[in-house]
Amino acid sequence: MGETKQDWHQADIIAALRKKGTSLAAVSREAGLCSTTLGNALIRPWPKGEWLISEAIGVTPDEIWPSRYYSSQGELIDRQAKIRRVE
């Protein structure tokens, strides 16, 4: 049976952003959000925020938060479809 991947620790996410020359607050502001808004994605599921963070780091959100993107059977869940789009 395959090894279950762990979600990245919050400090690892912040460190990965810093290595890319940015911060959680900067990514929030660039997306037109309050500087503290993306912090919510670190503590609770929020597909839009997860995608913004993962794009800034350069990985997919399921790599950072496998527990949010894979079912208990190991199947990938399409959470991007849950992002509310404003058009």
N, C-alpha and C positions, 0 to 999 in steps of 0.2 A: 504494500500500500504506500502511496506517495506521502511525502512529508508535507504537513500543513504549514503554509507560510504565515508568518506573523505580520500584523500591521506594523508599519514604521512607528517608532516612538516620535512624539511631538518634537522633541529636541533634534532628532535626526532630520525631520522635515524642514525645520527652521535652518539647520546647518546646511542642508542641500540648497536651500534658497540663497543663503549667504555665499556659498561656493559659486553660484551663478551670478553673483553680484547684485542681488536684490534682497528684498525682505517681504514678509507677509503683508505689512502695511503698504509697501510700495505696489505690490501686485493688486491689493485691494483698491488703492487709489486709481491705478491704471485702468481698472475695470469699471470705474465710476462709482465705487462703493466707499462707504466710510472706512477709514484706515483699520478699524478693528473688526470689520464684518467677516473677513475670511477666517478669523480665529474660530468661528463657529464650526467650520468644516473639520477642525482638528478634534473637536469633542463630540460631534454628532453628525450623522449622515446628511450631506447636502450635495447632491450631484453637481450642480453648477460650480460651487466653490471648490469641490474636489478637482474638477477639470481645470479650473483656473490655476490652482496650485500645481497640479501635475504638469501642465503645459509650461509653466515657468521653470520647473525643475528639468523637464525634458524626458519624462517617463509617462506611462499611462497610469490612471488612477487606481486600476486594479493591482498594480505593483505596490503602490503605497498602502492601500487599504484592501487587501485580499478578503478580509472578513465581510466587507460591504459589497463585494463584486462577485463572490462565488457562493453558490448554494451549499448546503450541508452535504450534497452529493458531489460537489466539486464542479458543478456546471456554472459557466459564466452567466451572470445576470446582466441584461441590457439596461443599466441604470441611466445611461445618457438619454434614453427615451423619456425619462421622468423629468428632465430639465424643462422648466417652464420657459417658453420662448415668447418674447414680446415682439410683435410685428406690426 
